[in-house]
Amino acid sequence: MANSNQHTQTTEGAPKSQGRPITWRDYYELTKPKVVYLLVFTAVVGMFLANDVTQSWFPPLNALIFGTLGIAFASGAAAVVNHVVDARIDTMMARTMQRPVAQGRVKPRNAVIFSSVLAIVAMAMLWFLVNPLTAVLTLGGLVGYAFVYTMFLKRATPQNIVIGGLSGAIPPLLGWTSVTGSADPHAWLLVLIIFTWTPPHFWALSIHRIEDYAKAEIPMLPVTHGEDFTKTSIVLYTVLLILSTLLPYLTGMSGIIYLVAAVGLGLWFLYYTVVLKYREREGIAMKTFGVSIGYLTFLFAFLLIDHYVDPFINF
């Protein structure tokens, strides 16, 4: 008799779960919460950094509460679409084969309805309770990731994650516009940092999962150009990333605390990318992927710390 971890095949060839009823956790998993948490964190940092424009100590509550919720719901909606569109290839990959739609726990129709509700609530919240600019930009990010990247770029070119990375890079801009109602140049610096961070971050994972991507016929860079070329690209993009993180200091957006942290964190990340390139170590690709997440989290945390501490140091 099949237990809760076993599955059979549906007529479409996708596995269908046996023995476990659907729960709210399945729908929660559809939103890719770990990814959304990081996106929302960068958006919230953008809100606080925008205080320099508004000359206030704390972001307006409507931006902080409804802006955060709206961005989170829209990001979750895009993630759900990704689950539906990639259901077939998810069943071929060890990293994704247990996802709710791939396993048949959530029907594609129900997932689409769930995504639509999240998107509608997000857009209404942002348009009426924050500002129209944030709503429009958020919608652009949702469409860019859920449809342009997931439905087209992911399967069309090994530069998929580079071109499509802009959709995942805009949350700090959304946070900024939630507060100011304008897309200021400093906000675009934050977008540039995440845009440059995305390729080395995701390519490290794709090296670790190269066999899965090859099996699913997804043209990720390691599959089409080989691991060595991808490792070189990771190192070069990381150098470019470090240079881009100097811009907030050079433009006067941030102070010395951020600069020291940016350089230190950059060297930390670069060390792992160099090890990935020149030394064969078991699990180093996945370790580099994990370091990249910690790197971005700490970098934005120091942006926030510097924003509030540096004025007292220079007083």
C-alpha positions as CSV (number, residue, x, y, z in Angstrom):
1,M,0.0,0.0,0.0
2,A,1.3,3.4,-0.9
3,N,2.3,5.7,1.9
4,S,2.2,9.5,2.0
5,N,5.5,9.8,0.3
6,Q,4.7,7.6,-2.6
7,H,3.0,8.6,-5.9
8,T,1.6,7.2,-9.0
9,Q,1.5,8.7,-12.5
10,T,-1.4,10.5,-14.0
11,T,-2.5,10.1,-17.6
12,E,-0.4,13.2,-18.5
13,G,2.7,11.7,-17.1
14,A,3.0,13.9,-14.0
15,P,3.1,12.3,-10.6
16,K,0.0,12.5,-8.4
17,S,0.2,12.5,-4.6
18,Q,-1.4,9.6,-2.8
19,G,-2.6,9.6,0.8
20,R,-2.2,13.2,1.8
21,P,-5.0,15.8,1.6
22,I,-4.3,19.2,0.3
23,T,-3.6,21.9,2.9
24,W,-2.9,25.6,3.1
25,R,0.8,24.8,3.2
26,D,0.6,23.6,-0.4
27,Y,-0.7,27.0,-1.5
28,Y,1.8,28.7,0.7
29,E,4.6,26.7,-1.0
30,L,3.3,27.8,-4.4
31,T,4.3,31.3,-3.6
32,K,8.0,30.4,-3.1
33,P,8.1,32.0,0.3
34,K,11.9,31.9,0.8
35,V,12.4,33.8,-2.4
36,V,9.6,36.2,-1.6
37,Y,11.1,36.9,1.8
38,L,14.4,38.1,0.3
39,L,12.6,40.2,-2.4
40,V,10.4,41.9,0.2
41,F,13.3,42.5,2.5
42,T,15.1,44.4,-0.2
43,A,11.9,46.3,-0.9
44,V,11.5,47.3,2.7
45,V,15.1,48.5,2.8
46,G,14.3,50.6,-0.3
47,M,11.4,52.2,1.7
48,F,13.7,53.2,4.6
49,L,16.4,54.5,2.3
50,A,13.9,56.7,0.5
51,N,13.5,58.7,3.7
52,D,16.4,60.9,2.5
53,V,14.0,62.2,-0.2
54,T,11.0,62.6,2.1
55,Q,13.2,63.9,5.0
56,S,11.4,61.8,7.5
57,W,12.7,59.3,10.0
58,F,10.3,56.5,9.3
59,P,8.4,55.4,6.1
60,P,4.7,56.3,5.9
61,L,2.6,53.5,7.3
62,N,0.6,53.1,4.2
63,A,3.8,52.4,2.2
64,L,5.3,50.2,4.9
65,I,2.2,48.1,5.5
66,F,0.3,48.0,2.2
67,G,3.4,48.5,0.0
68,T,5.0,45.5,1.6
69,L,1.9,43.3,1.4
70,G,1.2,44.4,-2.2
71,I,4.8,43.6,-3.3
72,A,4.7,40.3,-1.4
73,F,1.4,39.2,-2.9
74,A,2.5,40.2,-6.5
75,S,5.7,38.3,-6.1
76,G,3.8,35.3,-4.8
77,A,1.4,35.5,-7.7
78,A,4.3,35.4,-10.2
79,A,5.8,32.4,-8.4
80,V,2.5,30.5,-8.6
81,V,2.4,31.0,-12.4
82,N,6.0,29.7,-12.5
83,H,4.8,26.5,-10.8
84,V,1.9,26.0,-13.3
85,V,4.0,26.7,-16.4
86,D,6.9,24.6,-15.3
87,A,4.9,21.7,-13.9
88,R,6.1,19.2,-16.6
89,I,9.8,20.0,-16.3
90,D,9.5,20.2,-12.5
91,T,8.7,16.5,-12.4
92,M,12.0,15.8,-14.1
93,M,14.2,17.7,-11.6
94,A,15.1,16.5,-8.2
95,R,15.0,20.1,-6.8
96,T,11.5,20.7,-8.0
97,M,9.7,17.3,-8.3
98,Q,8.0,17.6,-4.9
99,R,6.3,20.9,-5.8
100,P,2.5,21.0,-5.3
101,V,1.4,21.3,-8.9
102,A,4.1,18.9,-10.2
103,Q,2.9,16.3,-7.6
104,G,-0.7,16.9,-8.4
105,R,-1.6,18.1,-4.9
106,V,-2.9,21.4,-6.4
107,K,-4.7,21.4,-9.8
108,P,-3.3,23.9,-12.3
109,R,-6.8,25.5,-12.5
110,N,-6.9,26.1,-8.8
111,A,-3.3,27.4,-8.8
112,V,-4.2,29.9,-11.6
113,I,-7.2,31.1,-9.6
114,F,-5.0,31.5,-6.5
115,S,-2.4,33.5,-8.5
116,S,-5.1,35.7,-10.0
117,V,-6.6,36.5,-6.6
118,L,-3.1,37.4,-5.2
119,A,-2.4,39.6,-8.3
120,I,-5.7,41.4,-8.2
121,V,-5.5,42.1,-4.4
122,A,-1.9,43.2,-4.8
123,M,-2.7,45.6,-7.7
124,A,-5.8,47.1,-5.9
125,M,-3.8,47.5,-2.7
126,L,-0.9,49.2,-4.4
127,W,-3.0,51.4,-6.7
128,F,-5.5,52.7,-4.1
129,L,-3.5,52.5,-0.8
130,V,0.0,53.3,-2.0
131,N,0.4,55.0,-5.4
132,P,-0.3,54.1,-9.1
133,L,3.4,54.2,-10.1
134,T,4.3,51.4,-7.6
135,A,1.3,49.4,-8.9
136,V,2.3,49.8,-12.5
137,L,6.0,48.9,-11.9
138,T,4.9,45.9,-9.7
139,L,2.7,44.7,-12.5
140,G,5.6,45.0,-14.9
141,G,7.8,42.9,-12.7
142,L,5.0,40.3,-12.3
143,V,4.5,40.0,-16.1
144,G,8.2,40.0,-16.7
145,Y,8.9,37.1,-14.4
146,A,5.7,35.0,-14.8
147,F,5.3,35.3,-18.5
148,V,8.4,36.8,-20.3
149,Y,11.0,34.9,-18.3
150,T,9.1,31.7,-17.4
151,M,7.2,31.2,-20.6
152,F,9.8,32.4,-23.1
153,L,13.3,33.4,-22.0
154,K,13.9,30.3,-19.7
155,R,13.5,28.0,-22.7
156,A,14.9,30.3,-25.4
157,T,18.4,31.4,-24.5
158,P,21.3,30.6,-22.1
159,Q,21.2,34.3,-21.2
160,N,17.7,33.8,-19.7
161,I,18.6,34.6,-16.2
162,V,20.6,37.7,-17.3
163,I,17.8,39.2,-19.4
164,G,15.0,38.1,-17.1
165,G,16.9,39.1,-13.9
166,L,15.5,42.6,-14.1
167,S,12.1,41.4,-12.9
168,G,13.6,40.1,-9.8
169,A,15.8,43.1,-9.3
170,I,13.1,45.8,-9.0
171,P,11.7,45.2,-5.4
172,P,14.0,47.9,-3.9
173,L,12.7,50.3,-6.6
174,L,9.1,49.4,-5.7
175,G,9.9,50.0,-2.0
176,W,11.3,53.4,-2.9
177,T,8.4,54.4,-5.1
178,S,6.0,53.3,-2.4
179,V,7.4,56.1,-0.2
180,T,8.3,58.8,-2.8
181,G,6.0,58.2,-5.7
182,S,9.1,58.6,-8.0
183,A,11.8,56.4,-9.5
184,D,14.9,58.3,-8.2
185,P,18.4,57.5,-9.5
186,H,19.5,56.1,-6.2
187,A,16.7,53.5,-6.3
188,W,18.0,52.4,-9.7
189,L,21.4,51.8,-8.1
190,L,19.8,49.2,-5.8
191,V,18.2,47.6,-8.9
192,L,21.6,47.5,-10.6
193,I,23.1,45.7,-7.6
194,I,20.5,42.9,-7.6
195,F,20.5,42.7,-11.4
196,T,24.3,42.1,-11.3
197,W,24.0,39.7,-8.4
198,T,21.4,37.4,-10.1
199,P,23.6,35.7,-12.7
200,P,26.4,34.4,-10.4
201,H,23.8,33.6,-7.8
202,F,21.7,31.4,-10.1
203,W,24.5,30.0,-12.2
204,A,26.0,28.5,-9.1
205,L,22.8,26.6,-8.5
206,S,22.5,25.6,-12.2
207,I,26.0,24.1,-12.0
208,H,24.9,22.0,-9.0
209,R,21.8,21.0,-10.9
210,I,23.3,20.7,-14.4
211,E,22.1,17.2,-15.0
212,D,18.5,18.1,-14.1
213,Y,18.5,21.1,-16.4
214,A,20.0,19.0,-19.2
215,K,17.3,16.3,-18.7
216,A,14.6,18.9,-18.8
217,E,16.1,20.5,-21.9
218,I,16.4,23.9,-20.3
219,P,19.3,25.9,-21.9
220,M,21.0,27.1,-18.7
221,L,24.5,28.4,-19.3
222,P,26.3,25.3,-17.9
223,V,24.3,23.0,-20.2
224,T,24.9,25.0,-23.3
225,H,28.4,26.4,-22.7
226,G,29.9,24.0,-20.2
227,E,30.7,24.3,-16.5
228,D,34.2,25.9,-17.0
229,F,32.8,28.7,-19.1
230,T,30.0,29.3,-16.5
231,K,32.5,29.3,-13.6
232,T,34.5,32.0,-15.4
233,S,31.3,34.0,-16.0
234,I,30.4,33.7,-12.3
235,V,33.8,35.2,-11.3
236,L,33.6,38.0,-13.8
237,Y,30.0,38.9,-12.8
238,T,31.0,38.9,-9.2
239,V,33.8,41.4,-9.9
240,L,31.3,43.5,-11.7
241,L,28.9,43.1,-8.8
242,I,31.5,44.3,-6.3
243,L,32.2,47.4,-8.5
244,S,28.5,48.1,-8.7
245,T,28.1,48.0,-4.9
246,L,30.6,50.8,-4.6
247,L,28.3,53.2,-6.4
248,P,26.0,54.0,-3.4
249,Y,29.1,55.3,-1.5
250,L,30.6,57.1,-4.5
251,T,27.3,58.9,-5.2
252,G,26.9,59.9,-1.6
253,M,23.9,57.7,-1.0
254,S,25.7,55.7,1.8
255,G,28.6,56.2,4.1
256,I,31.7,54.5,5.4
257,I,30.0,51.8,7.3
258,Y,28.3,50.5,4.1
259,L,31.5,50.9,2.1
260,V,33.5,48.7,4.5
261,A,30.7,46.1,4.6
262,A,30.3,46.1,0.8
263,V,34.0,45.5,0.2
264,G,34.3,42.8,2.9
265,L,31.1,41.0,1.8
266,G,32.2,41.3,-1.8
267,L,35.6,39.7,-1.1
268,W,33.8,36.9,0.8
269,F,31.5,36.1,-2.1
270,L,34.4,36.5,-4.6
271,Y,36.5,34.0,-2.6
272,Y,33.8,31.3,-3.0
273,T,33.4,32.0,-6.7
274,V,37.2,31.7,-7.2
275,V,37.2,28.4,-5.3
276,L,34.4,27.2,-7.4
277,K,36.4,28.1,-10.5
278,Y,39.8,26.8,-9.6
279,R,39.3,24.1,-7.0
280,E,37.3,20.9,-7.2
281,R,35.4,20.6,-3.9
282,E,32.3,18.5,-3.4
283,G,29.3,20.7,-2.9
284,I,31.1,24.0,-3.5
285,A,28.6,25.1,-6.2
286,M,25.7,24.8,-3.7
287,K,27.9,26.4,-1.0
288,T,28.5,29.3,-3.3
289,F,24.8,29.6,-4.0
290,G,24.1,29.7,-0.3
291,V,26.8,32.4,0.3
292,S,25.3,34.5,-2.5
293,I,22.0,34.6,-0.6
294,G,23.8,35.6,2.7
295,Y,25.8,38.1,0.8
296,L,22.8,40.0,-0.6
297,T,20.9,39.8,2.7
298,F,23.9,41.3,4.7
299,L,24.6,43.9,2.0
300,F,21.1,45.3,2.2
301,A,21.1,45.1,6.0
302,F,24.3,47.2,6.1
303,L,22.7,49.7,3.7
304,L,20.0,50.1,6.3
305,I,22.4,50.2,9.3
306,D,24.6,52.8,7.5
307,H,21.5,54.9,6.7
308,Y,20.7,55.4,10.4
309,V,24.1,55.2,12.0
310,D,26.4,57.1,9.6
311,P,24.7,60.6,10.2
312,F,25.7,60.3,13.9
313,I,29.2,59.4,13.1
314,N,29.6,62.4,10.8
315,F,27.7,64.8,13.1
